[in-house]
Amino acid sequence: MTIRTLCLLLVCALVPSVAPQASPPAQQDSASFDADGTAHITRVVPMPSTISHEAQKWLASLTQKKSGPETLAERRARTDIWRAEDSAEARKLYPVNVEEKIIAGVRTDIITPLTTPVSNRNRVLINLHGGGFNSDSGSLIEGIPIANLAKIEVVSVYYRLAPENPFPAAVDDVVAVYKELLKTYKPQSIGIFGTSAGAILTAEVTIRLKQLGLPPPAALGIFSGHADFSQIGDSWQLFTLDGFPGNLQPTYPDHLPDEGYVGNTNRKDPVLSPIFADLHGMPPTLLVTSTRDILLSGTTIFQRALLRGGNDAQLLVFEALPHAFWYHFQLPETKEALELMAKFFDDKIIH
C-alpha cells in the first residue's frame, strides 16, 4: 500500500471581520502532488466570520506566540505556571471547593460545588487531565467548570507521568481510584472524562475495566483524543496544537509520536489503542473536537468505531478552533462547550 503523507503550508489572512479587505491577497492558492500522492499545498485562509469576535481575536494572537524546542523540564515548568494561572481564573468564574486527597495511593483533588443538590450527592465524575502524558496541563482547569456547572463532585486524578512511568502506569492509577470509588458509588453513578491525553486515557481505562470484569462507568467524555497509537490521522499532518501557527513537521510511520508513553508496548495493544478492542457495550460517550484540532481525525475516527459497536456516541465539532480550546475561558465557544459537557453528564449519570 502506498504511504501518503501531506506537507502543508498555510497562510492565514488575519484581517478583522469588521474591516473589508481592499484587494485580493497577493498569495494565491496552489497545489501540486508527487507520484505517491504527497501533497504540497499553499492556502490563503481568511479569518473566519463563523466564530465569535473573541475567538477571532484569540486566533490572531496565536500567530504572535514564540515557540521552539524545549526540554521536558522546561515544558513541565512552563505548563505548571500556565496551569496555576488558568486554574485560578477557573475558580473565579466557576466557584468550587478543592481539597487534596490520597485515594488508593494516588494523589487526587476533590472538587465539590459550593452547594450540591441532594439528588447529586450519590454521583461523582473522574477527571483525567491533559498534558501529553508527560505533564499536567489541565487538571483543575478541566474539573472546576464541570463540577460547578453539573453540580457534581469531580475527582481529578494526578496519574503517574511518562517517560518515567510509561504505559500502563497511568491506566493502573486510574483503575485503582475507580475501584476505590466503587466502594462508595454505584457504577451507574460514575462518569469519566478528560481532554487530550486525558481523553485517550479515558478510553484506555474503560477497556481495562472490561478486561478486569469490573462494571463500566455510566458515561464517558472524550474531549479531543484518539484511540490508535499505531497510526496518526490526517489532522495531525495539517495542524499544530495552535491550529495553523507554530512549527509543523510531517510525521512518518517509522517514527510515530508518544514514544515515552507507549514504551515497549505493542501499539496495537487493545488497552493502549482501544480502536483494536471489542467496543460493544461501551458507556454512552460524548466526543468533542474542533475543525483546527490536531486530534480532529482521532476523535472522529473513534466515534465511528463506537457507532459500529452499537454504542451511544455523540460527536460535537466546533468551528475553526484549535486543540482543547475550552481551556480558554474568554471564548463564548468555551462557555457553550462546557455547558454541553456538563449537561451530558447530568443526563447520563443516574441519581
C-alpha positions, 0 to 999 in steps of 0.5 A: 500500500502506498504511504501518503503523507501531506506537507502543508503550508498555510497562510492565514489572512488575519484581517478583522471581520469588521474591516473589508479587505481592499484587494485580493491577497497577493498569495494565491492558492496552489497545489501540486502532488508527487507520484505517491500522492504527497501533497504540497499545498499553499492556502490563503485562509481568511479569518473566519466570520463563523466564530465569535469576535473573541475567538477571532481575536484569540486566533490572531494572537496565536500567530504572535506566540514564540515557540521552539524546542524545549526540554521536558523540564522546561515544558513541565515548568512552563505548563505548571505556571500556565496551569496555576494561572488558568486554574485560578481564573477557573475558580473565579468564574466557576466557584468550587471547593478543592481539597487534596486527597490520597485515594488508593495511593494516588494523589487526587483533588476533590472538587465539590460545588459550593452547594450540591443538590441532594439528588447529586450527592450519590454521583461523582465524575473522574477527571483525567487531565491533559498534558501529553502524558508527560505533564499536567496541563489541565487538571483543575482547569478541566474539573472546576467548570464541570463540577460547578456547572453539573453540580457534581463532585469531580475527582481529578486524578494526578496519574503517574507521568511518562517517560518515567512511568510509561504505559500502563502506569497511568491506566493502573492509577486510574483503575485503582481510584475507580475501584476505590470509588466503587466502594462508595458509588454505584457504577451507574453513578460514575462518569469519566472524562478528560481532554487530550491525553486525558481523553485517550486515557479515558478510553484506555481505562474503560477497556481495562475495566472490561478486561478486569470484569469490573462494571463500566462507568455510566458515561464517558467524555472524550474531549479531543483524543484518539484511540490508535497509537499505531497510526496518526490521522490526517489532522495531525499532518495539517495542524499544530496544537495552535491550529495553523501557527507554530512549527509543523513537521510531517510525521512518518510511520517509522517514527510515530509520536508518544514514544515515552508513553507507549514504551515497549508496548505493542501499539496495537495493544487493545488497552493502549489503542482501544480502536483494536478492542471489542467496543460493544457495550461501551458507556454512552460517550460524548466526543468533542473536537474542533475543525483546527484540532490536531486530534480532529481525525482521532476523535472522529475516527473513534466515534465511528468505531463506537457507532459500529459497536452499537454504542451511544456516541455523540460527536460535537465539532466546533468551528475553526478552533484549535486543540482543547480550546475550552481551556480558554475561558474568554471564548463564548465557544468555551462557555457553550462547550462546557455547558454541553459537557456538563449537561451530558453528564447530568443526563447520563449519570443516574441519581 
